[in-house]
Amino acid sequence: MTQPGPGQIDGLDRFQALWQRCLIPGTDDHSDSIYQRLVAAYGETHRHYHTLSHIRHCLQQLDLCKAQLVGPDAVETSIWFHDVIYQSGAPDNENRSAQLYRELAVDVHQNDFCQRVEDMITATAHNKTPPARIDEQYLVDIDLSSFGLSWDDFLRDSRNLRLESSHLSDSDYHRRQGNFRKSLLARECFFYTDYFYQRYETQARENIERYFEHMPE
């Protein structure tokens, strides 16, 4: 994904408005510096897919389905933080991202709000356990919605994911990525929510099946 500048994806104004809505009354607002920290993280040179462009895509999807959510501010906060820590192949990226959010939000966001955000961030690890709560299901679907884009966009994203794993041989990378994509195809439904199922299910499955046709064994 092409890296956008800090003024895009609705930028600082959107993030500050979100953070301030969630503040406990009377607590200090450090949303400006937090936003800059997010921008720096998503702009790390080893990132090619997990960048601000991915966050922008997720925010666009959020805006389309926001009326369906129980806690849209918690979902949006989770979007901003869900990939803030990213090292290719690391098993704890989501847990560390959730921990960073908690460190920044402690004593300024309500504890129950923080817990919901943490739970949603860790749900984006996409393990085999279906998310229990509807907002978690929407967040997971939002995160995976790029699988349902056009073939050209899907192929671009796949190439950028490969660049993030340049330390792996082609055979190791295709085995790992193939196993993950096979697990998605093996689900009864690729997407958990009706909204994303109707919008992207068919294209996502076609993209992944076509991907396997083009990948070496």
Secondary structure, DSSP 4 states (H G I P E B T S, - for coil): -PPPPTT-TTHHHHHHHHHHHHBPTT----HHHHHHHHHHHHT-TT-SSSSHHHHHHHHHHHHHHGGG-S-HHHHHHHHHHTTSS--TT-TTHHHHHHHHHHHHHTTTB-HHHHHHHHHHHHHTT--SSPPSSHHHHHHHHHHHGGGGS-HHHHHHHHHHHHHHTTTS-HHHHHHHHHHHHHHHHTSSSSSSSHHHHHHHHHHHHHHHHHHHHHS--
